[in-house]
Amino acid sequence: MLTEWYSGTHHFKNGSLVVTHDSMFNLYSLRKTYVGLATAIAVVESELSVDRKVSDVLTNRPEYELGNTTIRDLATKSGAKYFGPNRIEREEVARDLIKELTEFNIAQLIT
């Protein structure tokens, strides 16, 4: 189980809500960490090079959308955050890569 503790207000702008025991936060940075970990596990288990282009593995996405993005780029969160004209998030591309390599979703793989 992961926990975080907050006090004060939700942000520093006027009108911000006071943090209470019922307050909810989007822990995007935590999600990124788990997606990166799952990507690394998938690469190790698949015995692929982290420098392999994602488009070599994910054939369901056009190469022009992914460009020269490598598996390392996905795992380390470097390079583009969005891909293609529909602005698909990097984490969604990583999810598809993980599923393709392992047949597991992120939660299953980490578990």
C-alpha positions as CSV (number, residue, x, y, z in Angstrom):
1,M,0.0,0.0,0.0
2,L,1.2,3.5,-0.8
3,T,0.3,6.6,1.1
4,E,1.0,10.3,0.9
5,W,0.1,13.0,3.3
6,Y,-0.9,16.5,2.4
7,S,-1.9,19.6,4.4
8,G,-2.9,23.1,3.6
9,T,-4.7,23.7,0.4
10,H,-4.9,21.9,-2.9
11,H,-2.8,24.5,-4.7
12,F,-1.7,28.1,-4.2
13,K,-4.3,30.0,-6.2
14,N,-7.1,32.0,-4.7
15,G,-10.2,29.9,-3.9
16,S,-8.2,26.7,-3.5
17,L,-9.9,24.0,-1.4
18,V,-8.6,23.1,2.0
19,V,-7.1,19.6,2.2
20,T,-9.2,17.3,4.4
21,H,-9.2,13.6,5.1
22,D,-11.6,13.2,2.1
23,S,-9.4,15.1,-0.4
24,M,-8.5,13.3,-3.5
25,F,-5.4,13.9,-5.7
26,N,-4.2,12.7,-9.1
27,L,-0.9,11.0,-8.4
28,Y,0.3,11.2,-12.0
29,S,4.0,11.0,-11.0
30,L,3.3,7.8,-9.2
31,R,1.6,6.3,-12.2
32,K,4.6,7.2,-14.4
33,T,6.9,5.3,-12.0
34,Y,4.8,2.1,-12.2
35,V,4.5,2.3,-16.0
36,G,8.3,2.8,-16.3
37,L,8.9,-0.1,-14.0
38,A,6.5,-2.4,-15.9
39,T,8.2,-1.4,-19.2
40,A,11.6,-2.3,-17.8
41,I,10.3,-5.7,-16.5
42,A,8.7,-6.4,-19.9
43,V,11.9,-5.7,-21.7
44,V,14.0,-7.9,-19.4
45,E,11.5,-10.8,-19.6
46,S,11.3,-10.4,-23.4
47,E,15.1,-10.2,-23.7
48,L,14.9,-7.2,-26.0
49,S,17.3,-4.3,-26.3
50,V,16.0,-1.1,-24.6
51,D,17.4,0.7,-27.7
52,R,15.0,-1.1,-30.0
53,K,12.5,1.2,-31.8
54,V,9.0,0.9,-30.4
55,S,7.6,0.8,-34.0
56,D,9.5,-2.5,-34.5
57,V,7.4,-4.1,-31.8
58,L,4.1,-2.3,-31.9
59,T,2.9,-3.0,-35.4
60,N,-0.6,-1.7,-34.6
61,R,0.6,1.9,-34.7
62,P,2.0,3.6,-37.8
63,E,5.8,4.1,-37.7
64,Y,5.4,7.7,-38.6
65,E,3.5,8.3,-35.4
66,L,6.2,6.8,-33.2
67,G,9.2,8.0,-35.1
68,N,12.5,6.9,-33.6
69,T,11.2,6.5,-30.1
70,T,12.9,3.6,-28.4
71,I,11.8,1.4,-25.6
72,R,14.3,3.2,-23.4
73,D,12.5,6.5,-24.2
74,L,9.3,5.0,-22.9
75,A,10.8,3.5,-19.8
76,T,12.7,6.7,-18.8
77,K,10.0,9.1,-19.9
78,S,12.3,11.0,-22.3
79,G,11.3,12.2,-25.7
80,A,7.8,12.9,-26.8
81,K,4.9,12.9,-24.4
82,Y,2.2,12.6,-27.1
83,F,2.2,10.7,-30.4
84,G,0.3,11.1,-33.6
85,P,-2.5,13.4,-34.7
86,N,-4.7,12.0,-31.9
87,R,-2.0,12.9,-29.3
88,I,-1.8,9.5,-27.7
89,E,0.0,9.6,-24.4
90,R,3.4,8.1,-23.9
91,E,2.0,5.9,-21.1
92,E,-0.7,4.5,-23.4
93,V,2.0,3.5,-25.9
94,A,4.0,1.9,-23.1
95,R,0.8,0.0,-22.0
96,D,0.4,-1.3,-25.5
97,L,4.1,-2.3,-25.7
98,I,3.9,-4.1,-22.3
99,K,0.7,-6.0,-23.4
100,E,2.4,-7.0,-26.7
101,L,5.6,-8.2,-25.0
102,T,4.1,-10.0,-22.0
103,E,0.4,-10.5,-22.7
104,F,-0.2,-8.9,-19.2
105,N,-1.5,-5.5,-18.4
106,I,0.6,-3.2,-16.1
107,A,-1.0,-4.2,-12.8
108,Q,-0.8,-7.9,-13.6
109,L,2.9,-7.7,-14.6
110,I,3.9,-5.7,-11.5
111,T,1.9,-8.1,-9.3
